[in-house]
């Protein structure tokens, strides 16, 4: 029964349940660094799953789904650091933003900035058990997506010299159906992962 407690109580995220703290602080820091690097790499890979949207400079990608999974699975601190690493490495020239872009001079860079905040919020909610049920997971995904758009859409408007209405039409509206599908997938996957871990515990 002692091993089941970390799986079921709030305050624990999936990464803690799957990869418990190691015997020394140094080893736990190595574990955390590996998780942060892995989260950044997963986001970079997911960003390459990109489908252009006619009339919009912002493609549909797997990036936002990966970002919210990283934040939820790693927790607020590691989620933020993972997305900050992703942003900094991409700005430094590694072409792992959507459509193999790098740097900061493109219309959808605001979404990258919003992803750091979204991962942090999703991670903080996950520590309070927000990924344990389908309904709470859906709420977490919706809030995280809203945060990404809250930063990305105004950035798009400024970068592309669009009105806010036009920026919403180009940078938000075409993605709502895809976001709903991603939320539905997370609603099934995350609570199921916790149930499976609970059975193993």
N, C-alpha and C positions, 0 to 999 in steps of 0.2 A: 504493500500500500504506500510505502514511502516514496516510491518512484512515480506514483500517479499524481501526487499533489502538485508538482510544477506544471503538469499538463492541464489540469482543470481549473486552477485558481487564476483570477485576473492578476495582472502585473507581469505575466509571462507572455512573450510573443512566440510565434512558431519557431524562429531561429533558436531561441533559448531552449525550447522543448526538444528540438531535433539535435542541437549541438550544445549540450550543457557546458557550463563554465568548467574550465580545466583546472588541474590541481594547483597551479600557481598563477599569480597575477600576470606574469610574463606570457605564459601560454594562452591565457584568456585574451590578452591583447593581440596575440598572433591570430587567434580564432576570429576576433572582431575585425581585424584588418582584412582577413580572407573573405569574410562576409561582405564587407564594404566594397572590396574590389569585385567580388562576384556580382553584387547588385549593380554596380556600374557597368560591368561587361554585359549582363543580361539586358540592361536598358539599351546599350549600344547595339546589340544584336537585334532586339525587337524593333528598334528604330528603322532598321533596314527593310522591314516588312512595310512597304509604303505604296499606297495607291493614290495617284494624282486625282484631285477633285476639279472638274471643269469650272473655270471662273474663279478659283481660289488658289492663292500661293501656298496654302497649307495642305499637305497631303493627309490622308487617313493612314495611320500607322499603328503598329502594335506597341508603340512607345508608352502611351499613357497607361495602358493596362499593366505593363511591366513596372512602371513607376509606382503605381498604387500597390501592386503586389510586394515590391521591394520595401516600401514604407511599412506596410502592414506586417510583413514577415520579420523585418529587422528591428522595428521599433523606431521611435522618433529620432534619437541621436544617430544611430547607425544609418537609418534611412536618409537623413539629411546629409550626412557625410558621403554616402554612396552617390547621391545625386549631385552633390557639390563636386565630387571627383569627376563624375561624368561630364559636368559642365566645363570644368577647368581643363580637362584633357582635350575635350572637343574644341574649346577656344584656343588651345595651344597648337592645334593643327591636325589632330587625329580625326579622320573623316567618319565619325560614328554617330553624328546627328542624322536626322531623317534625310533620306536620299543622298547619303554619303557626304553630307556637308560638314564643314568645320568652321571655326571662327565665330564671330558674333554678328556679321553683317548680312543677315537674311531675315525675311519677314516673320518667320516662325520662331525666332530665338526667344521671344517673350514667353512662349510656352515652356521652353527649357528652364527659364528662371522660375516660372510658376510651379514646375515640377518639384523643385527643392522644397518649397513650402508645403505642397500637397503631400509629399512623402512624409514630412515631419508631422503634419496633422493626422494623417492616416496611422502612422506609427504610434502617436500618443493615444489615439482612440483604441487601437488594437490592444494596448496595455490595459485598457479598461474593459476588455472583453467584446469590443465592437466587431470582431470577426468570428464570433462563436455561433451566431445564428444567421440564417439567410436574410432576415429583415434588417438586422443591424449591419450586416456586411453591405447590403444594398445602399443603406444610408451613408456608410463610410465611403463607398465608391462614388456616390453622387456628390458628396461634399468635396472629395478630393478633385473630381473633375471640375466642379464649379470654381475651385481655387485656381486650377490651371487656366481656365478661361478668363478668370478675373484679372490675371496678369497678362495672358497671351493676347487677348482681343484688343485691349487698349494699346499694347505695344505694336500690334499689327496696324492699327489705325494710324499711329504716329509714323511708323516706318513707311507705310504705303500711301500716306496722305489720304486716308479714307475718313469719311464721317463715321461716327460710332455705329450708326445704323448699318452702313455698308460693311463695316468690319464684323459686326455680328452676323450678317448674312453670309459673309465669306469665310469667317473663322470660327463660327459656333454652330449655326443651324445645320450645315451639311453633316455634322458629326454626331448629332443627337441619337440617331438610330444605332450607330456603331457603339456609342457609349452605353446604351441600354443593353446591347448584346454582351458587351464586356462585363457589365454589372451582373447580368444573369449568370455568366460563366463563373465569376467570383463568388456569387451567392451559393453556387453548388460546391465549388472547389475548396474554399477556405473552411467552412463549417465541417465538411467531410474530412478534411485533413485533421482537424481537432478530434473528431470522433474516432478516427483511426488511431491517433496517438493515445487517446483515452483507453481504447481497448488494449493496446500494447502495454500501457501502464498497469 
